[in-house]
Amino acid sequence: MSTPSTVDRPGFRAPSALRLASRGTLMITVLRVVFLAALAIIALSSPGFLSAASLLSLVTTASFVGCVAVGMTLLTMSGNIMSFSLGATVSATTLVFTAALLSWGIVPAILLSLMFGALVSLAQGLIIGWLGANPLVVSIAFFGLLIGIAPWCTDGNSLFIPPGSGQELLRGKLFGLPIEFLLMVGVAVIGQLLLTFTVFGRNLMMVGSSRRAAEAAGIRVWRTTASAYLWAGLFAAVPGMLLAARYSKGNMDYGATFDYDAITAVIIGGTAIEGGRGSIVRTIIGVVIMEVIRVILLLNGFRQEWQYLISGITILAVILLQTTIARK
């Protein structure tokens, strides 16, 4: 009986393939360094970038998007690509928080808002994980439900919070830092801890890498998927409360672009679209990069359409680069 050659052994990679993979990693690293250096030079040369107003705007907006992006990272790593309903969840949470605050006070409002975000997203996770439904279709369906039901419940009106209702607890500064930023850091830390130190995190990576292999290993895939969606909804509820508290109003327009911004940050952060690989820290870096670009464009007089154009070009460039290297 002939003995299989070294090349035919499972898991073996020829030296040439290893060299190509190493070159691909080096190329990505070099391009990232060059891109970040160029972005830093452009930012510092933009008049007013280092002003307190610009930096506060950058940090605040990055905090809102960052919370959503952390949840989006978990969904993408689970192999479910992304969700188009987290932004609507943020918007609907502003209404839930406002209504609960006016009726029962700040603590019940916080708890009910977190519960609302978690349950709305958990329902999607159960449909996707248990029934095997397409994640994109499910997220679009829930986007429509949230956008359609919310105006019906409020007669199409915004809900306003009068001064002194307790919303001041979720705005302002603590230790000289915006509360929004501190909560985003907390969300990011929780997300990274989940990925690094919990059974859920290990299962999430296995499910994202190969659903069949995860099932063969005894992992309950539906439970892992549902858990990922639950955490994503919980994290999306945080900026919903913060936005309502910041503007003293619940409105369905607040989270309109957060899905797109979060997806952009996840892709820039290097999370694999097919799932199984990713990092919360890199996603937050992606959020910061996108917000720096936004501030630069605003300071130089560009309209919002240019922000979407730059974001689209950036996403396309990252995907093309990853695909090209993966094929080598």
Steps between C-alpha positions, in 0.01 A plus 500: 500500500640835400559766764342839430749766411551798727315726258193273510470503877196689635577848627840514326592823326784513255784742578405713199145537633633601840726760340207642303287518816783676682542748215125565501502574873801727458330682213187565707709624791698739280184634335337555838800693630514715186126566513503595870804725452336679205173537694685645801682753280177609330317526834770707669525730200124563498422834668312453824541123524665521842244747635295392799176509298635273224651250740183490712289440188736222389501326838123528551399371157764226514353391834149459357618310192757305702236334717311383190824391332594276796172312458544491123843342549347214700239439230757504220733268688213256549478459123176698463670776300325807647170648609298784350272539803740612775467865397121473517539335841699804614227731373215301655688486830497880517119481503490217755742684727307826473162340565631298795682802645186711492295222661727331755831686533860459394588156642197315354559687172857372480401142584204495259710649220770237540236228516327633189820505293600153618160341433450655156839374388462164680180435303701538180772271631249227582341520156842485334658242731204272566319519167806558278355813341716735294651759740486787253134438416408472868681823588329684215162366617561621856620833367165538328312392814681748722471787254131423443383430856677789676318785317172315551561486878590870518259630233806599298620746762822528695488456876650787700664482842447803724796636698572337833358160411825320581652482153791711625645179646586380148659814366776736592847401615657273759867536594524754218382251236160486327271237653427374147868419453530323835197282428635415154829393659301286742307337215824435308666346806201272560500397134870419498474310830216294354714407200818429693404339830160334464368174356259711295794679335675175410177352368430817301831472316446129430148560368624783280790295367292191419142437605526130416820456698343680795198269488730197479683628809172504693446877499138610495527737208155649543579596859829666405331690217215615722747611768697706248183680394395554861829671583485705178153628589606574857796705375280681244264609778779696671534774233121509479479608863793737462351673197164544669669643809731724299225661290215458753295333232412161359509496121520228233752698296785486751650162407425515128860469376649297784469166319705623207758669723535190718539268201768730359689497830480120527639453149776758548586327827578183311220274622454221247172535310466121490529487879730330748757779535483850641585736781299753698810716544560518124134582444525796738809615308287475184234717665760764589638498146155556349423781744834670431418490129154643574643790702762572233233517230277725712785736582584529132143579400399168343138393521376175658484330160880509489514309827299217347717508188822474698352224717393304193841536337672393823281189540550402136876545526524288816288220353696496173828492691388216726362300207811550287734387779277205592518368143880507486 
